[in-house]
Amino acid sequence: MSLPDASQPGLYAAREPVFPKKVSGPFRTAKWWIMVLTLGIYYITPWIRWDRGPALPDQAVLVDIAGRRFFFFMIEIWPHEFYFVAGLLIMAGLGLFLFTSAMGRVWCGYACPQTVWTDLFILVERWIEGDRNARIRLQRSRWTGEKIRKRALKWTVWLGIGLATGGAWIFYFTDAPGLLRDLFALEAHPVAWVTMLILTLTTFVFGGFMREQICIYACPWPRIQAAMMDEETITIAYRDWRGEPRGKAGAEGTGDCIDCKACVNVCPMGIDIRDGQQLACITCGLCIDACDDIMGKIGKPRGLIDYLALTDETREREGKAPIPAWRHVLRPRTLLYTALWAGVGIALVVALFLRSDIDVSVTPVRNPTYVTLSDGTIRNTYDIRLRNMEGEPRRFTFSVGEPGYGLAIEGADLPEVEVPANETAHIRLYLSAAAGSALARATRSDLTLWIEGAATTAGPAGGSRVSKDTVFNGKGG
C-alpha cells in the first residue's frame, strides 16, 4: 500500500471568505431597491388586514392549516382547489425558465432570498467592521477586545435579522397580532417556537457564513441553467478582445483593462469574470458598476464588462455592431415560455371566476344498491358531502332534474338543509321510484341532482346552483 502523493491537489479546498467591496452604480442601486421591496413585502404582508366578515379571519394573506384554507386578499382557496396552487407553482417555474433564457441567472442576482438576505448581512457587516480592506484585516488579526466586540455585535444583529425572518414566516400561518401576543407571553405553541428557531439559525448560517457556498453547492439551479441558456442569452461577460493584454493605463500595446481587480473585489461570489462565464456567477451586475467607474476615471469607454450575448461577442470581434437587446429577448424560445406562462395564468384566472361557491360530492350507497319498500317502491340511498364555502350559514335545496323521482333527506321534513358557515355537512339522501314505473323496472337510469344555495350577504345576489350526475338503480327486467 502506497502513501498518497502530497504534491497532487486534493479534492476539497477550504473556503476562502469573500469580502465584497462597496460599489456604487445603477446595478447596485437596482439591487438596493429590490432588497427593500422584497423584504418589505415579506415582513409587512402578515400585518395587512382584510375584512371578510365576522366568521372569517381578517388577515389579508393567511395559510390556515387548521381550517385547511388559504386566504389571499379577496381570494379563498380550499383543499379541493389545490390546482390553483399547482398552477402558481407551474407559473413560477415557467417564469424562471423565461428569465433565465432571456438574461441568465438574473433571478439569482437580484431577487433570490439567499441573495437578498446575504446583501442585508453584508450591509450590516460593512456598517460594523468597515469596508473590504478593514474586514480583511480584522479577519486576519488576533482575537483582541476590539475584534470580539465587533464580531459579537455583528452576530447579534445577524441573529436579530434571523429571528425577524423566522418570526415573519410563522405569522403567515396564524393570526399575526394574536401570535405576537402569545410569543411575548411565552404561550405560543411549541411548533411556532421550533419553526422560529430553525429559520433563525438557517438564516444566520446561510446569510452569514455560507453565502456563496449555498449558491454554488446547495442550489441546483446553476446546474439546470445550462439547459435554459443558449448563444442568444444575455449574460455578464468581459470583452477580452478589448481589454487584453492588460497593463497600465496609457501604456503602449495594452488593452483597456488595467488589472485593477475592481471587478473581483466587488463580486459577492469571489470570482473573476475575466476568466469567462462560470457556474458561480449570479449575474448581479456589480462587476459592471465597478469596471464602468474605473473606465470613467481613466477616460476609457464604459462597457468593458457588460451584459451581452455570445453572438454579440462574435460580431464585435469581427467589428460588427451588436444585435439590439430586444432581439435577444424576443426570440422563439422566450416567446414560447411567455405564451405558456400567460396561458397558465389566463386559465387560472378563468377558473377562479368560473368556480362555484358550492362544493358537493354525491356517492351512491352500493350495499345494497336499492331496497324495495313494503308498497313496492324502489329506493336508492346517496351519501352527500356538502361544503358551505361562504362566511355565514346557508340553506341548500335539493331537486332532481328528471321527473318521476321522490326525494327525501334523512331527518328533514323538506328537501333542504342548513349548513353552518365554512363547514361541511354529511347528508343522507333518498330517491325513490313508484312500484311498476319505468324507473323501477330499469336496471340503471341516469339522473342529475341539483343543489341550490340561498343567497347570502357575502355571496351571489341571486344565490348559486350546481349539479351532479349520478345513477338510479332499479330492479331490472
C-alpha positions in Angstrom: 0.0 0.0 0.0 1.5 3.3 -1.1 1.1 6.6 0.7 -0.8 9.4 -1.2 1.2 11.8 -3.2 1.3 15.1 -1.2 2.0 17.0 -4.4 -1.3 16.1 -6.0 -4.1 18.6 -5.4 -6.9 17.5 -3.0 -10.5 17.0 -3.9 -11.6 19.6 -1.3 -10.5 23.1 -0.9 -11.1 25.1 2.3 -13.4 28.0 1.9 -11.8 31.4 1.4 -14.0 34.1 3.0 -15.3 36.6 0.5 -15.4 40.3 1.5 -17.1 42.3 -1.3 -16.1 45.9 -1.6 -18.7 48.7 -1.5 -19.6 49.8 -5.0 -22.0 52.4 -6.5 -23.8 52.3 -9.8 -27.1 51.6 -11.5 -27.0 47.8 -10.9 -26.1 48.3 -7.2 -28.9 50.8 -6.9 -31.4 48.4 -8.5 -30.3 45.7 -6.0 -30.9 48.0 -3.1 -34.4 48.8 -4.3 -35.3 45.2 -4.9 -33.9 44.3 -1.5 -36.1 46.9 0.2 -39.1 45.9 -1.9 -38.8 42.1 -1.3 -38.0 42.4 2.4 -40.8 44.9 2.8 -43.3 42.6 1.2 -42.1 39.7 3.3 -42.1 41.4 6.7 -45.2 43.6 6.2 -47.7 41.3 4.4 -48.8 39.3 7.5 -49.9 42.5 9.2 -52.2 43.7 6.4 -55.9 43.4 7.3 -58.8 42.4 5.0 -62.4 42.4 6.2 -64.1 39.1 5.3 -67.0 39.3 7.8 -67.4 38.1 11.4 -66.9 34.4 10.7 -63.6 34.6 8.7 -60.1 35.8 9.6 -59.2 39.3 8.8 -55.6 38.7 7.8 -55.1 39.5 4.1 -52.7 36.7 3.5 -53.1 33.6 5.6 -52.3 29.9 5.2 -54.9 28.5 7.6 -53.7 24.9 8.1 -56.1 24.2 10.9 -59.0 25.4 8.8 -57.5 23.9 5.7 -57.7 27.1 3.6 -55.5 29.7 2.0 -56.6 33.3 2.1 -55.2 35.9 -0.3 -57.0 39.2 0.0 -60.4 38.6 -1.7 -59.4 35.0 -2.9 -60.1 32.0 -0.7 -58.6 28.6 -1.8 -60.0 25.3 -0.3 -58.2 22.0 -0.2 -60.1 20.6 -3.2 -58.9 23.7 -5.2 -55.3 22.9 -4.8 -54.9 23.1 -8.6 -54.7 26.8 -8.1 -51.6 26.4 -6.0 -50.2 23.9 -8.5 -50.9 26.4 -11.3 -49.0 29.1 -9.5 -46.0 26.8 -9.0 -46.1 26.0 -12.7 -46.1 29.7 -13.5 -43.2 30.2 -11.1 -41.2 27.5 -12.9 -42.0 28.8 -16.4 -41.2 32.3 -15.2 -37.8 31.1 -14.0 -37.2 29.4 -17.3 -38.2 32.6 -19.2 -36.0 34.9 -17.3 -33.0 32.5 -17.4 -33.4 32.0 -21.1 -33.5 35.8 -21.7 -31.0 37.1 -19.2 -29.2 34.2 -17.5 -29.3 34.0 -13.7 -31.0 37.4 -13.2 -33.3 35.9 -10.6 -30.3 34.7 -8.6 -28.5 38.0 -8.8 -31.4 40.2 -7.8 -34.4 38.5 -6.2 -33.4 35.1 -4.8 -33.9 35.0 -1.0 -30.4 33.9 -0.5 -29.1 36.9 -2.4 -31.4 39.3 -0.7 -30.6 38.2 2.8 -26.9 38.0 2.0 -26.9 41.6 0.8 -28.5 42.6 4.0 -26.0 40.7 6.1 -23.1 42.2 4.1 -24.6 45.6 4.7 -24.6 45.1 8.5 -21.1 43.7 8.3 -19.9 46.7 6.5 -21.5 49.1 8.9 -19.9 47.4 11.9 -16.5 46.2 10.6 -15.8 48.6 7.7 -15.3 48.1 4.0 -13.4 45.3 2.3 -9.8 46.1 3.5 -10.9 46.7 7.1 -12.8 43.4 7.2 -9.9 41.5 5.7 -7.5 43.0 8.3 -10.0 42.1 11.1 -10.3 38.5 9.8 -6.6 38.0 9.8 -5.9 39.7 13.1 -5.7 38.0 16.5 -8.7 37.9 18.8 -8.4 41.2 20.6 -11.0 43.0 22.6 -12.0 45.1 19.5 -12.4 42.0 17.3 -14.5 40.3 19.9 -16.7 43.4 20.3 -17.2 43.8 16.6 -17.9 40.2 16.0 -20.3 39.9 18.9 -22.2 43.0 17.7 -22.3 41.7 14.2 -23.5 38.3 15.1 -26.1 39.7 17.5 -27.6 41.9 14.7 -27.5 38.9 12.3 -29.4 36.8 14.9 -31.9 39.6 15.2 -32.4 39.5 11.4 -32.7 35.7 11.5 -35.3 35.9 14.4 -37.3 38.5 12.5 -37.2 36.2 9.4 -38.4 33.2 11.3 -41.0 35.3 13.1 -42.4 36.8 9.9 -42.7 33.3 8.4 -44.9 31.8 11.2 -47.1 34.9 11.1 -48.3 33.7 7.6 -49.8 30.6 9.2 -51.9 32.1 12.0 -53.3 35.4 13.2 -50.2 37.7 13.4 -51.3 40.0 16.3 -52.6 37.1 18.3 -49.4 35.0 17.8 -47.2 38.0 18.6 -49.0 38.4 22.0 -48.6 34.7 22.6 -44.9 34.9 21.8 -44.3 37.8 24.3 -46.4 36.0 26.9 -44.4 32.7 26.3 -47.7 31.0 25.5 -47.2 30.2 21.8 -47.5 26.7 20.5 -44.2 24.7 20.5 -44.4 24.3 16.7 -44.1 28.1 16.5 -41.0 28.2 18.7 -39.4 25.3 16.8 -40.1 26.9 13.4 -38.7 30.2 14.5 -35.6 28.5 15.9 -34.9 26.6 12.7 -35.4 29.6 10.4 -33.4 31.9 12.7 -30.4 29.5 12.7 -30.6 28.7 9.0 -30.9 32.4 8.1 -27.9 33.2 10.4 -25.7 30.4 9.0 -26.7 30.7 5.3 -26.6 34.5 5.2 -23.6 35.0 7.4 -21.2 32.0 6.9 -22.3 30.0 3.8 -23.1 32.8 1.5 -21.7 31.9 -1.9 -21.5 28.2 -0.9 -25.2 27.9 -0.9 -25.4 29.2 -4.4 -22.5 27.0 -5.7 -23.0 23.7 -3.8 -26.6 23.6 -2.3 -28.7 25.2 -5.0 -29.5 23.0 -8.0 -30.3 25.9 -10.4 -26.7 26.7 -11.5 -26.6 23.2 -13.0 -30.0 23.4 -14.6 -29.5 26.9 -16.1 -27.2 25.5 -18.8 -30.2 23.8 -20.4 -32.1 27.1 -20.3 -29.4 29.3 -21.9 -28.2 29.5 -25.5 -25.9 31.7 -27.6 -28.7 34.4 -27.6 -29.0 34.6 -23.8 -27.9 37.9 -22.4 -25.5 37.5 -19.5 -22.5 39.2 -18.0 -19.2 38.9 -20.0 -15.8 40.5 -20.2 -14.8 41.9 -23.6 -11.3 40.4 -23.7 -10.7 41.4 -27.3 -10.9 45.0 -26.0 -9.3 44.6 -22.6 -6.3 42.3 -23.4 -3.4 42.4 -23.0 -3.7 44.0 -19.5 -1.4 46.8 -18.5 -1.1 50.2 -17.0 -3.3 52.9 -18.3 -1.8 54.7 -21.3 0.9 52.1 -21.8 1.6 51.3 -25.4 0.3 48.0 -26.8 -2.1 47.2 -23.9 -5.8 46.9 -23.8 -8.3 48.8 -21.7 -8.1 46.5 -18.7 -5.5 47.9 -16.2 -5.8 44.8 -14.0 -7.1 46.8 -11.0 -9.2 43.9 -9.8 -12.1 46.2 -9.0 -14.5 43.7 -10.6 -13.1 40.9 -8.4 -13.2 42.9 -5.2 -16.9 43.7 -5.5 -18.0 40.3 -6.6 -20.1 38.6 -3.8 -19.1 35.2 -5.2 -15.4 35.9 -5.2 -14.9 35.1 -8.9 -13.0 36.8 -11.7 -15.4 37.4 -14.5 -12.4 38.0 -16.8 -11.8 34.2 -16.7 -15.1 33.7 -18.6 -18.5 32.5 -17.7 -18.5 30.4 -14.5 -21.1 28.4 -12.6 -20.7 30.6 -9.6 -21.7 33.8 -11.4 -25.1 35.1 -10.4 -25.1 37.9 -13.0 -25.8 40.6 -10.3 -24.0 43.3 -12.4 -21.8 44.7 -9.5 -18.7 44.0 -11.6 -20.2 46.2 -14.3 -20.6 49.0 -11.9 -17.1 48.7 -10.6 -15.5 48.4 -14.1 -17.5 51.3 -15.5 -16.4 53.5 -12.6 -12.7 52.7 -13.4 -13.2 53.2 -17.1 -14.7 56.6 -16.4 -11.7 57.6 -14.3 -9.1 56.6 -16.8 -11.0 58.1 -19.8 -11.9 54.8 -21.5 -15.3 53.8 -22.9 -17.6 52.0 -20.5 -18.8 48.5 -21.1 -15.5 46.5 -20.8 -17.6 44.3 -18.6 -21.3 44.3 -19.7 -24.5 42.3 -20.3 -24.1 40.8 -23.7 -24.8 37.5 -25.6 -22.4 35.1 -27.2 -23.5 36.2 -30.6 -22.6 39.8 -29.7 -19.1 38.7 -28.8 -18.7 37.1 -32.2 -20.0 40.1 -34.0 -17.9 42.6 -32.0 -14.7 40.6 -32.6 -15.5 41.0 -36.3 -16.1 44.7 -35.9 -19.8 44.5 -36.4 -22.5 46.3 -34.4 -24.1 44.2 -31.6 -27.7 42.9 -32.1 -30.3 45.1 -30.2 -31.2 43.7 -26.8 -34.9 43.3 -27.6 -34.0 40.9 -30.4 -32.1 38.7 -27.9 -35.1 38.7 -25.6 -37.9 38.3 -28.2 -36.9 35.0 -29.9 -38.8 31.7 -30.4 -37.7 30.1 -27.1 -38.6 33.1 -24.9 -41.8 33.7 -26.8 -42.8 30.1 -26.2 -42.1 30.4 -22.5 -44.1 33.6 -22.4 -47.0 32.0 -24.2 -47.0 29.0 -21.8 -46.7 31.3 -18.8 -49.5 33.5 -19.9 -51.7 30.5 -20.9 -51.4 29.0 -17.4 -52.1 32.4 -15.8 -55.2 33.1 -18.0 -56.5 29.5 -17.3 -56.2 30.2 -13.5 -58.0 33.5 -13.7 -60.8 32.0 -15.8 -61.1 29.1 -13.4 -61.1 31.5 -10.4 -64.1 33.4 -11.8 -66.0 30.3 -13.0 -65.6 28.3 -9.9 -68.7 27.6 -7.8 -69.2 28.6 -4.2 -70.8 25.2 -3.5 -68.7 22.1 -3.1 -70.6 18.9 -3.2 -69.9 15.2 -3.7 -72.6 12.5 -4.3 -71.8 8.9 -3.6 -74.5 6.2 -4.2 -74.6 3.6 -1.5 -73.7 0.2 -3.1 -74.7 -2.2 -0.3 -77.4 -2.7 -1.1 -77.8 -0.9 -4.5 -81.5 -0.5 -3.8 -84.2 -1.6 -1.4 -87.8 -2.5 -2.0 -90.3 -0.9 0.4 -93.5 -2.6 1.6 -95.6 -0.9 -1.1 -93.2 -2.0 -3.9 -91.4 1.4 -4.1 -87.7 1.2 -5.2 -85.5 3.4 -3.1 -81.8 4.3 -3.6 -79.6 5.9 -0.9 -76.9 8.5 -1.5 -74.3 9.9 0.8 -73.9 13.7 0.2 -70.9 15.7 1.3 -71.9 19.4 1.1 -69.5 22.2 2.0 -70.6 25.8 2.7 -67.9 28.0 1.3 -69.5 31.2 2.5 -68.7 33.1 5.7 -72.3 32.7 7.1 -74.8 29.9 7.5 -76.6 29.0 4.3 -79.6 27.0 3.3 -79.4 24.5 0.4 -82.3 23.0 -1.5 -82.1 19.6 -3.4 -84.0 18.6 -6.5 -83.9 16.1 -9.4 -83.6 17.2 -13.0 -85.7 14.3 -14.3 -89.4 13.6 -13.5 -90.7 10.5 -11.7 -88.5 10.6 -8.6 -89.4 11.2 -5.0 -86.7 12.9 -2.9 -86.3 12.9 0.9 -83.5 13.9 3.3 -82.9 11.9 6.4 -84.0 13.9 9.5 -85.6 16.7 7.5 -89.2 17.3 6.5 -88.3 19.3 3.4 -85.6 18.6 0.7 -83.3 21.3 2.2 -80.6 21.6 4.8 -78.8 24.4 6.5 -75.0 24.2 6.7 -73.1 26.4 9.1 -70.5 28.9 7.8 -67.3 27.3 6.5 -68.3 23.8 7.5 -69.1 20.6 5.7 -72.3 18.7 6.2 -72.7 14.9 5.7 -76.2 14.2 4.4 -78.1 11.0 3.6 -80.5 11.5 0.7 -83.1 9.1 -0.6 -84.5 8.9 -4.1 -87.5 6.6 -4.9 -89.4 5.4 -7.9 -93.0 4.2 -7.7 -93.7 0.4 -8.0 -94.2 -0.7 -11.6 -92.8 2.6 -13.0 -90.3 2.6 -15.8 -87.6 3.8 -13.4 -88.3 1.0 -11.0 -88.2 -1.6 -13.8 -85.0 -0.3 -15.4 -81.7 -1.7 -14.4 -80.0 1.7 -14.4 -81.2 5.2 -15.0 -79.0 8.3 -15.3 -80.1 11.4 -13.5 -79.0 14.9 -12.4 -79.1 16.0 -8.8 -79.4 19.8 -8.4 -78.3 21.7 -5.3 -79.2 25.3 -5.0 -77.8 27.6 -2.3 -79.7 30.5 -1.0 -78.3 34.0 -1.4 -76.1 35.4 1.4 -74.8 38.9 2.1 -71.3 37.6 1.3 -72.2 35.5 -1.8 -74.0 36.0 -5.1 -77.1 38.2 -5.0 -79.3 35.5 -6.6 -77.7 32.5 -4.9 -75.9 29.8 -6.9 -76.8 26.4 -8.3 -74.7 23.3 -9.1 -75.5 19.9 -10.5 -74.1 16.4 -10.0 -74.7 13.5 -12.4 -75.4 10.1 -10.8 -77.5 7.0 -11.4 -80.6 5.3 -10.0 -80.6 1.5 -9.8 -83.9 -0.3 -10.4 -84.9 -4.0 -10.2 -84.2 -4.7 -13.9 -86.2 -6.9 -16.2 
